Amino acid sequence: MVDVRPFKGLRPKPEFAEKIASLPYDVMSSEEAREIARDNPLSYLHVVKPEIDLPPDVDLYSDEVYEQGAKNLKRLINAGYMCQDVEPRYYVYRQIMGGHSQIGLVALASVEEYDKDIIKKHELTRKKKEDDRTRHISTQNAQSGPVFLTYKHRDDIDGAVAKVVESQPTVDFTADDGVRHTFWIITDAEIEKTIRDAFRDIDCLYVADGHHRSASASRVRAERMTINPKHTGEEEYNFFLTVIFPDNQMNILDYNRVVKDLNGMREKEFIQKIADKFHIYEIGGEPYKPAQKHEFGMLLGNMWYKLVAKEGSFDASDPVGALDCSVLQENLLAPVLGIGDPRTDERIDFIGGIRGLAELDKLVKSKKWAVAFAMFPTGIDQLMAIADAGKIMPPKSTWFEPKLRSGMVVHLLD
């Protein structure tokens, strides 16, 4: 049973939604955010990346930054740009990017169910990022960035959501990046009941994206439980903001790698070394996009290659070991290039597939990076299998697009 609840969402007035809604905090640097929001005082970046309103040399983790974010949120509310719904509601949020459409339910999920692994994870979190998001939530008394959840699709939920999408939306705009965002409020009591009852029949949910936000919600709950002698389990801090998509609408892109050097080797020696675990095929000067699992594109110098993992070079029965990012890490990055921990090694970087293979081409040909690897996207079935097994994916295994906009709806903690 999964407890998915309606809530009194804090939302932009429809005429301000396009100005307010912003990309999430973790897909851009402070400098990029400062430039994006420079001429837009309503941008929600002022809330989720409040350092942009302070001197560039400010400590990102100072009290001043968190207090600025809370101040900016209050400004949007007090000036009437955002208002809270009077009654708890479910919402529907559709995104269209190119030919891909995904429609999610906006609702609260249970922190207790997250803690009990009824809401399953597949990534480790970093303490510094977790500390940061925890302070943002605590200081602002709000969850601004939704956690991206998924579930094994069901016809009854699909049917209920489809009825909502047939009605007039509250918000509908196309952002500068070409992604269309459409938002509905569910006011039909029968549809609301269908949705809640259907989720009660689901065994579990999966965190697709937003592990730090969900972990931070858990920490805030633990902190507030400790200081609340009348804790009941029904307080707003017991739940966290989510958008829940069916698994058959997930759009996972490749998450590619670039490495700064060849670990002291010349190109010929490097090719010889990797031939032990990979079949190697010269492709030419045009970028090569892998066509299936266990296949990789590699740019070395001005030449693109296709690499195919040799049979027996990985354990196909291990859901983690059979991931392409694991195959590359264990058979090439670690033993050949000496990258033991890709989380901390500054010789490697990760490039989201939304930027295309041309970005890999540009980086290597700039001579600042020696080699690039184009990955085949991880499947949602692989993500779920790993979460079901209670295992953890290697870092930078998945890149979800389109990204959920922050500020479309906010969950206030009291």
Residue pairs with C-beta under 8 A, 6 or more apart in sequence:
1 200
1 201
1 202
1 203
2 109
2 110
2 113
2 118
2 119
2 151
2 199
2 200
2 202
2 203
2 204
2 205
3 109
3 110
3 113
3 199
3 200
4 105
4 107
4 108
4 109
4 195
4 196
4 199
4 242
4 244
5 88
5 107
5 108
5 109
5 110
5 196
5 239
6 88
6 89
6 90
6 107
6 108
6 186
6 192
6 196
7 88
7 89
7 107
7 108
7 236
7 239
7 241
7 411
8 84
8 85
8 86
8 87
8 88
8 89
8 412
9 84
9 85
9 89
9 91
9 106
9 409
9 410
9 411
10 77
10 82
10 83
10 84
10 85
10 142
10 409
10 410
10 411
10 412
11 17
11 82
11 83
11 84
11 85
11 170
11 408
11 409
11 410
12 19
12 20
12 21
12 76
12 81
12 82
12 171
12 407
12 408
13 80
13 81
13 82
13 83
14 170
14 171
16 42
16 81
16 82
17 171
17 173
17 183
17 408
18 171
18 173
18 175
19 40
19 42
19 43
20 42
20 43
20 44
20 76
20 81
20 82
20 407
21 44
21 173
21 175
21 181
21 405
21 406
21 407
21 408
22 36
22 37
22 43
22 44
22 45
22 48
22 405
22 406
22 407
23 36
23 45
23 403
23 405
23 406
24 48
24 145
24 403
24 404
24 405
24 406
25 33
25 45
25 48
25 49
25 145
25 406
26 129
26 212
27 403
28 36
28 49
30 49
30 51
30 52
30 56
30 60
31 56
33 45
33 49
33 52
34 52
34 56
36 43
36 45
37 43
37 45
37 46
37 52
42 76
42 81
44 144
44 405
44 406
44 407
45 52
46 52
46 53
46 69
46 72
47 69
47 72
47 73
47 76
47 140
47 144
47 406
47 407
48 69
48 136
48 144
48 145
48 406
48 407
50 65
50 66
50 68
50 69
50 71
50 72
51 58
51 60
51 65
51 68
53 68
53 72
54 64
54 65
54 68
58 64
58 65
59 65
60 132
61 131
61 132
61 135
66 135
66 136
66 139
66 140
67 139
69 136
69 139
69 140
70 139
70 140
70 141
73 140
73 142
73 144
73 410
76 82
77 83
82 407
82 410
84 412
85 185
89 185
89 186
89 187
90 105
90 106
90 107
90 186
90 192
90 195
91 105
91 106
91 107
91 183
91 184
91 185
91 186
91 409
92 103
92 104
92 105
92 106
92 161
92 164
92 165
92 183
92 184
92 186
93 103
93 104
93 105
93 106
93 181
93 182
93 183
93 243
93 404
93 408
93 409
94 101
94 102
94 103
94 104
94 165
94 180
94 181
94 182
94 183
95 101
95 102
95 179
95 180
95 181
95 182
95 402
95 404
96 179
96 180
96 182
97 178
97 179
97 180
97 251
97 401
97 402
98 178
100 251
100 402
101 249
102 245
102 249
102 250
102 251
102 402
103 161
103 165
103 245
103 249
104 243
104 244
104 245
105 157
105 161
105 195
105 243
105 244
106 146
106 241
106 242
106 243
106 244
106 408
106 409
107 242
107 244
108 239
108 240
108 241
108 242
108 411
109 119
109 147
109 149
109 205
109 239
109 240
109 242
109 244
110 118
110 119
110 238
110 239
111 217
111 218
111 221
111 237
111 238
111 239
111 240
112 233
112 238
113 119
113 205
114 214
114 217
114 218
114 240
115 218
117 390
118 203
118 204
118 205
119 149
119 204
119 205
119 206
119 207
119 214
120 204
120 205
120 206
120 207
120 387
120 388
121 207
121 211
121 214
121 387
121 392
122 206
122 207
122 383
122 386
122 387
122 391
122 392
122 393
122 397
123 207
123 211
123 392
123 393
123 395
123 397
124 211
124 392
124 395
125 211
125 212
125 215
126 212
126 343
129 212
130 212
130 215
130 216
130 219
133 145
133 212
133 213
133 215
133 216
134 216
134 219
134 220
136 144
136 216
137 143
137 216
137 217
137 220
137 413
138 220
138 223
141 412
141 413
141 414
142 410
142 411
142 412
142 413
143 213
143 217
143 240
143 241
143 410
143 411
143 413
144 241
144 406
144 407
144 410
145 210
145 213
145 241
145 404
145 406
146 210
146 213
146 241
146 242
146 243
146 404
146 406
146 408
146 409
147 207
147 209
147 210
147 213
147 214
147 217
147 240
147 241
147 242
147 243
148 207
148 208
148 209
148 210
148 242
148 243
148 245
148 400
148 404
149 205
149 206
149 207
149 208
149 242
149 243
149 244
149 245
150 205
150 206
150 208
150 244
150 245
150 246
150 247
150 250
150 380
150 384
151 199
151 202
151 204
151 205
151 206
151 244
151 246
151 247
152 202
152 246
152 247
152 384
153 246
153 247
153 248
153 249
154 198
154 201
154 202
154 246
156 194
156 198
157 194
157 195
157 198
157 199
157 246
158 246
159 194
160 191
160 194
160 195
160 198
161 195
163 188
163 191
164 184
164 186
164 188
164 191
165 184
167 184
169 182
169 183
169 184
170 183
170 184
170 185
171 181
171 182
171 183
171 408
172 180
172 181
172 182
172 183
173 180
173 181
174 180
174 181
175 181
175 405
179 402
181 405
181 408
183 408
183 409
186 192
186 195
205 244
206 383
206 384
206 387
207 214
207 387
208 245
208 250
208 380
208 383
208 398
208 400
209 398
209 400
209 404
213 240
214 240
217 240
220 237
220 413
221 237
221 238
224 231
224 235
224 237
224 413
225 231
225 237
228 235
235 413
235 414
236 411
236 412
236 413
236 414
237 413
237 414
239 411
240 411
241 409
241 410
241 411
243 404
247 380
247 381
247 384
250 380
250 400
251 400
251 401
251 402
252 377
252 378
252 379
252 380
252 383
252 398
252 399
252 400
253 352
253 353
253 354
253 377
253 399
253 400
253 401
254 289
254 290
254 353
254 374
254 375
254 376
254 377
254 399
255 325
255 350
255 351
255 352
255 353
255 375
255 377
255 378
255 396
255 397
255 398
255 399
256 350
256 351
256 352
256 353
256 357
256 360
256 372
256 373
256 374
256 375
257 328
257 333
257 342
257 348
257 349
257 350
257 351
257 372
257 373
257 375
257 396
258 348
258 349
258 350
258 351
258 360
258 363
258 364
258 369
258 371
258 372
258 373
259 333
259 337
259 339
259 347
259 348
259 369
259 370
259 371
259 372
259 373
260 347
260 348
260 368
260 369
260 370
261 347
261 370
262 270
262 337
262 370
262 371
263 336
263 337
263 338
265 273
267 300
267 301
270 300
270 336
270 371
271 280
271 300
273 336
274 280
274 307
274 331
274 332
274 336
277 309
277 310
277 313
277 331
277 332
278 296
278 307
278 308
278 309
278 310
278 313
278 331
278 332
279 307
279 308
279 310
280 305
280 306
280 307
281 305
281 306
281 307
281 308
282 303
282 305
283 297
283 303
283 304
283 305
283 306
284 303
284 304
285 302
285 303
285 304
286 304
287 297
287 299
287 304
287 357
287 358
287 360
287 361
287 374
288 297
288 298
288 304
288 305
288 306
288 357
288 374
289 297
289 357
289 374
290 296
290 297
290 306
290 324
290 374
290 375
290 376
291 376
292 376
293 324
293 376
293 379
294 308
294 309
294 314
294 324
294 327
294 376
295 306
295 307
295 308
295 309
295 376
296 306
296 307
296 308
296 309
296 324
296 328
296 373
296 374
296 375
296 376
297 304
297 305
297 306
297 307
297 357
297 373
297 374
298 304
298 305
298 306
298 307
298 371
298 372
298 373
298 374
299 305
299 360
299 361
299 364
299 371
299 372
299 374
300 364
300 370
300 371
301 364
302 365
309 327
309 331
313 327
313 331
314 321
314 322
314 326
314 327
314 330
314 331
315 321
315 322
316 322
319 382
319 385
319 386
319 389
319 391
320 326
320 386
320 391
320 392
320 393
320 394
321 327
321 330
322 382
323 378
323 382
323 386
323 393
323 394
323 397
324 375
324 376
324 378
325 375
325 378
325 393
325 394
325 396
325 397
326 394
328 373
328 375
329 339
329 342
329 394
333 339
333 342
333 348
334 340
337 347
337 371
339 345
339 347
339 348
342 348
342 350
342 394
342 395
342 396
343 395
349 369
350 395
350 396
351 359
351 360
351 363
351 372
352 399
352 401
353 375
353 377
353 399
353 401
354 399
354 401
357 374
360 372
360 374
361 372
363 369
363 372
364 370
364 371
364 372
377 398
377 399
378 393
378 397
378 398
383 393
383 397
383 398
386 392
386 393
